[in-house]
Amino acid sequence: MKRYKGLIWLLGLMIGFSSCEMRDEILEKNELGENAGTLELNLTSVYNGVEMSRAGEVVDNGTTTGNFNEEDINVDGYTLVVTNTDTQEEVAKGLVSELKNADGKVLIPLNEGNYSVKAYNYDGANVSVSERPYFKGEQTFSVKKGISTNVGLNCKLSCIEMELGVTASFLESFNDDYSITVDNGDNANQVFNKDNLGKKYYFQTPSQKNSLNVSVKATSTEGNFIELVATVQKPADAEGGIANLADGDSFVINLTDEGSTDSYLSIGLTVDLTFTEVGETIEIPVENITYDGPSVPGGETDPEPGGGENTLTVTGIPATYNLTTTGTVPAIKVDMASENGIKSLIVAISSDNETFPGLLSGLDLLEPFDLCNLEDRPEAKSTLVGLKLISEEVYAQLHAGTLTSYTFEVTALVGLLPQTGLLGSHEFKLTISDGNETKEGTLTVNVTE
């Protein structure tokens, strides 16, 4: 037993020496002259006004302190950088745990001059969207000869926090294949579906933007497709008078069936905004949420698919192609256009060949799929991209509902039928909608020897 205690003591001593050597190595490049002073740093991580790195336990079931992972709130694991602002030279850099002395304090000898100190949990400055929060603190200070300069540095959220949920009434009114895209107006976007509701995401804070965009696609339990685009604007009289989106803004957006009547189904949003620097929460006023698209809360009843004004044009269906296993495959395509944007393109494939379903199943194309919404069908999306039926860029536009004209070319997919000897009659039924009008038709492909 004594031997094991001796080994443990020796191991601890070696680790201590290693840590001291690492600290000395980090500070070695800061050659001190006669005019030396000291930086004494007090570092904390703060969320909703609570110093998490000092909190002994989670507060309010995580509502106040965020329920973050230990690595994101324990400042010992943060990276610390000290820069001489006169020369722009980094004079110290390393993990906080490596820069602490034997008493657990961060004391860094520095020459007299002007400096900045920065600390962060990870380098998230250029990360557009992440599931990991980005905490950072930065401050300038001056060092005088023979004086210890005390600096208190609070690391706060340096990004925008976003959480999305749906109400019970929304779940009762819509199928669970809904898709919601939230973007910050500056090329950072995140798709939400039934699998990641309630999960927090962290968006890069855009420059000079005062709103988030929310694009919703949902199908009612009665089978009606609804597409809605909403803009959530930060109030002009927000905390500190900052009307633009700012670091530490935390949004909780909930989808409801607000505005629905017995004859009209609608989608509405409620939004809470928390300023995590101080922990104050407000509800975004209804006048700060603007809606665009065919489904507007409290608006007029949408026309039945195919009714009202003709807004969608489709050419190329219905059509029949007779192919042989030794012949060539002509270009097979369907053109569609609408000023409203293509909102839904559902493809249902069937065949009288008994082996055909097995092939489709392996490609995840056996069940009907919506080319505008493949978020819950990653394998099908990969197949369609691989067959060059669609590109990632085109899909992004279809998913956002902004593509006003599109050519759906299925030559590559249809070409597999004669190439693999799949004889018989195969049907590709297309149902296309722009949110106002729906058209459908079938491509029939007969393959013989």
HELIX and SHEET records of a PDB file:
HELIX    1   1 LYS A    2  GLU A   28  1                                  27    
HELIX    2   2 ASP A   60  GLY A   62  5                                   3    
HELIX    3   3 GLU A   70  ILE A   73  1                                   4    
HELIX    4   4 VAL A   75  GLY A   77  5                                   3    
HELIX    5   5 VAL A   96  LEU A   99  1                                   4    
HELIX    6   6 ALA A  168  SER A  173  1                                   6    
HELIX    7   7 GLU A  239  GLY A  241  5                                   3    
HELIX    8   8 VAL A  286  ASN A  288  5                                   3    
HELIX    9   9 PHE A  356  GLY A  362  1                                   7    
HELIX   10  10 PRO A  378  GLY A  386  1                                   9    
HELIX   11  11 GLU A  392  ALA A  400  1                                   9    
HELIX   12  12 THR A  411  GLN A  419  1                                   9    
SHEET    1   A 3 VAL A  50  GLU A  51  0                                        
SHEET    2   A 3 ALA A  36  TYR A  47 -1                                        
SHEET    3   A 3 VAL A 106  ASN A 111 -1                                        
SHEET    1   B 7 VAL A  50  GLU A  51  0                                        
SHEET    2   B 7 ALA A  36  TYR A  47 -1                                        
SHEET    3   B 7 SER A 148  LEU A 157  1                                        
SHEET    4   B 7 PHE A 135  VAL A 143 -1                                        
SHEET    5   B 7 GLY A 113  TYR A 120 -1                                        
SHEET    6   B 7 THR A  79  ASN A  84 -1                                        
SHEET    7   B 7 GLU A  89  LEU A  95 -1                                        
SHEET    1   C 6 VAL A 129  SER A 130  0                                        
SHEET    2   C 6 TYR A 201  PHE A 203 -1                                        
SHEET    3   C 6 ILE A 160  VAL A 166 -1                                        
SHEET    4   C 6 ASP A 249  THR A 256  1                                        
SHEET    5   C 6 GLY A 268  PHE A 275 -1                                        
SHEET    6   C 6 GLU A 280  GLU A 283 -1                                        
SHEET    1   D 5 ASN A 189  PHE A 192  0                                        
SHEET    2   D 5 SER A 179  ASP A 183 -1                                        
SHEET    3   D 5 SER A 211  THR A 219 -1                                        
SHEET    4   D 5 PHE A 225  GLN A 233 -1                                        
SHEET    5   D 5 ILE A 289  ASP A 292 -1                                        
SHEET    1   E 3 LEU A 312  THR A 315  0                                        
SHEET    2   E 3 LYS A 333  SER A 338 -1                                        
SHEET    3   E 3 SER A 405  GLU A 409 -1                                        
SHEET    1   F 5 ALA A 319  THR A 324  0                                        
SHEET    2   F 5 THR A 438  THR A 448  1                                        
SHEET    3   F 5 GLY A 424  SER A 433 -1                                        
SHEET    4   F 5 SER A 344  SER A 351 -1                                        
SHEET    5   F 5 PHE A 369  ASP A 370 -1                                        
END                                                                             
